[in-house]
Amino acid sequence: MTFFLCKLWPYLAGGLIGWLLAGWFARRLKHVAPVEKIVEKHIDKVVDNPEHLALIGKLQRENGQLEKLRFKINRNLESKGSSIDQTEHLALAGKLEKETSQVSLLTSKLAELESANKEIPALKTRIKSFDNQQSQAASGKTVEVEKLVDNPAHLKRITELEGEISDLQRGPAIDFKAAKAAGLSIKMDTDFTVIEGIGPKINDLIHAGGIRTFAELANSDPSRIQKILDDAGSRYTIANPGTWPDQANLVVNNRWPALKALQDVLDGGVYPDGSAKSKGASSTKSSNAKSASTAKKKPAKKTPPKLDIEAAKTAGFKIKQNNGQDDFTLIEGIGPKINELIHDDGIHTFTELADTHVDVIQKILDNAGPRYKLAKPGTWPAQSDMAASNKWDSLKAWQDELDGGE
């Protein structure tokens, strides 16, 4: 027995030492700092920005390096069974995790940008539409603008402004009482029959032609009105719209006494003596034709009627007379120099000028030289006739519509 124990004790001692060493190694391994778990985040690539793509690629490469480092750490732990200095590796791993979280934020922002980019085509279309509207407005075309306003206060203000614009286009309200006091009958604010020369049928034609208010009629060229009449047939060829815009302008401004006075001057809606304001020069030509066969002599002397100076002053005229000679400068189109020329030719009173044919007056101007070439004497006899007849209100109303005597 003793012999057996002597042989066995080295083995027992070796086993005890081995057991102690195993316990010691186990305790050391237990206190090794664990490797932090690295979380990989998979990101859908919906990015097209080159800078962002480059950053994402860099992060992906660094994630790959992190995986390699983790593999090396595990391999070293298994092979060496001892602690490893992981400070540098863990710092790099922390940096990569932070950058990975930034990728998530960048992806979210890029998604927002892409959503905004989807609206860009619609915005470009809208901008192009506004450009077209601006071009049309610059060229004088009517532009219909799409209303994209939903603010109740703004919509209310827009409605008010539209109403004000409509009122401006219609002009001031018609003063029916003033019209009646002046002896004119008007049924409604679109009744053109108050204009001399316009009857119910023509009134309807003008409305159908797109002219619905007195303001629009006042701003219309007679040629446009004439086209409406021509398109309606031959029965309206006699109608002469030359003075209709002038009369409508007086209506717009509620100048009813002036309109009444002007209509007293007109003949079927036409200015007397073929004024340039009328349909054309046809009446002037016909008047010239009648006198062509007769000698263009100066009129016989007549005793002129007494001028009503007070009535003239009330109408806005200042009468001047010198030794029985009238001052013709109150006639629209006659200035001091032309006044002298006419008197030098022996024509001294409104009555004499009224009886003087236009061709005779034109010859006086032609003989005086080219500086009087622009003078238009077509209405001077008719204006003089009104002055001689003391129709001062009518003359004033007519002159308000004349431009340089025509």
Secondary structure as the mmCIF struct_conf table of DSSP 4:
data_model
#
loop_
_struct_conf.conf_type_id
_struct_conf.id
_struct_conf.beg_label_comp_id
_struct_conf.beg_label_asym_id
_struct_conf.beg_label_seq_id
_struct_conf.end_label_comp_id
_struct_conf.end_label_asym_id
_struct_conf.end_label_seq_id
HELX_RH_AL_P HELX_RH_AL_P1 THR A 2 LYS A 30
TURN_TY1_P TURN_TY1_P1 HIS A 31 HIS A 31
BEND BEND1 VAL A 32 VAL A 32
HELX_LH_PP_P HELX_LH_PP_P1 ALA A 33 GLU A 40
HELX_RH_AL_P HELX_RH_AL_P2 PRO A 50 LYS A 80
BEND BEND2 SER A 82 SER A 82
HELX_RH_AL_P HELX_RH_AL_P3 THR A 87 ASN A 117
TURN_TY1_P TURN_TY1_P2 LYS A 118 GLU A 119
HELX_RH_AL_P HELX_RH_AL_P4 ILE A 120 ALA A 138
TURN_TY1_P TURN_TY1_P3 SER A 139 GLY A 140
HELX_LH_PP_P HELX_LH_PP_P2 GLU A 144 GLU A 146
HELX_RH_AL_P HELX_RH_AL_P5 PRO A 152 ARG A 170
BEND BEND3 PRO A 172 PRO A 172
HELX_LH_PP_P HELX_LH_PP_P3 ALA A 173 ILE A 174
HELX_RH_AL_P HELX_RH_AL_P6 PHE A 176 ALA A 181
TURN_TY1_P TURN_TY1_P4 ALA A 182 GLY A 183
BEND BEND4 LYS A 187 MET A 188
TURN_TY1_P TURN_TY1_P5 ASP A 189 THR A 190
HELX_RH_3T_P HELX_RH_3T_P1 PHE A 192 VAL A 194
BEND BEND5 ILE A 195 ILE A 195
TURN_TY1_P TURN_TY1_P6 GLU A 196 GLY A 197
HELX_RH_AL_P HELX_RH_AL_P7 PRO A 200 ALA A 208
TURN_TY1_P TURN_TY1_P7 GLY A 209 GLY A 210
BEND BEND6 THR A 213 THR A 213
HELX_RH_AL_P HELX_RH_AL_P8 PHE A 214 ALA A 218
TURN_TY1_P TURN_TY1_P8 ASN A 219 ASN A 219
BEND BEND7 SER A 220 SER A 220
HELX_RH_AL_P HELX_RH_AL_P9 PRO A 222 ALA A 232
HELX_RH_3T_P HELX_RH_3T_P2 SER A 234 TYR A 236
TURN_TY1_P TURN_TY1_P9 THR A 237 ILE A 238
HELX_RH_3T_P HELX_RH_3T_P3 PRO A 241 THR A 243
HELX_RH_AL_P HELX_RH_AL_P10 TRP A 244 VAL A 252
TURN_TY1_P TURN_TY1_P10 ASN A 253 ASN A 254
HELX_RH_AL_P HELX_RH_AL_P11 TRP A 256 VAL A 265
STRN STRN1 ASP A 267 ASP A 267
TURN_TY1_P TURN_TY1_P11 GLY A 268 GLY A 269
STRN STRN2 VAL A 270 VAL A 270
HELX_RH_3T_P HELX_RH_3T_P4 PRO A 272 GLY A 274
TURN_TY1_P TURN_TY1_P12 ALA A 276 LYS A 277
BEND BEND8 SER A 278 LYS A 279
BEND BEND9 ALA A 281 ALA A 281
HELX_RH_AL_P HELX_RH_AL_P12 SER A 282 ALA A 292
TURN_TY1_P TURN_TY1_P13 SER A 293 SER A 293
BEND BEND10 THR A 294 THR A 294
HELX_LH_PP_P HELX_LH_PP_P4 LYS A 297 LYS A 301
HELX_LH_PP_P HELX_LH_PP_P5 PRO A 304 LEU A 307
HELX_RH_AL_P HELX_RH_AL_P13 ILE A 309 ALA A 315
TURN_TY1_P TURN_TY1_P14 GLY A 316 GLY A 316
STRN STRN3 GLN A 321 ASN A 322
TURN_TY1_P TURN_TY1_P15 ASN A 323 GLY A 324
STRN STRN4 GLN A 325 ASP A 326
HELX_RH_3T_P HELX_RH_3T_P5 PHE A 328 LEU A 330
BEND BEND11 ILE A 331 ILE A 331
TURN_TY1_P TURN_TY1_P16 GLU A 332 GLY A 333
HELX_RH_AL_P HELX_RH_AL_P14 PRO A 336 ASP A 344
TURN_TY1_P TURN_TY1_P17 ASP A 345 GLY A 346
BEND BEND12 THR A 349 THR A 349
HELX_RH_AL_P HELX_RH_AL_P15 PHE A 350 ALA A 354
TURN_TY1_P TURN_TY1_P18 ASP A 355 ASP A 355
BEND BEND13 THR A 356 THR A 356
HELX_RH_AL_P HELX_RH_AL_P16 VAL A 358 ALA A 368
HELX_RH_3T_P HELX_RH_3T_P6 PRO A 370 TYR A 372
TURN_TY1_P TURN_TY1_P19 LYS A 373 LEU A 374
HELX_RH_3T_P HELX_RH_3T_P7 PRO A 377 THR A 379
HELX_RH_AL_P HELX_RH_AL_P17 TRP A 380 ALA A 388
TURN_TY1_P TURN_TY1_P20 SER A 389 ASN A 390
HELX_RH_AL_P HELX_RH_AL_P18 TRP A 392 GLU A 401
BEND BEND14 ASP A 403 ASP A 403
TURN_TY1_P TURN_TY1_P21 GLY A 404 GLY A 405
#
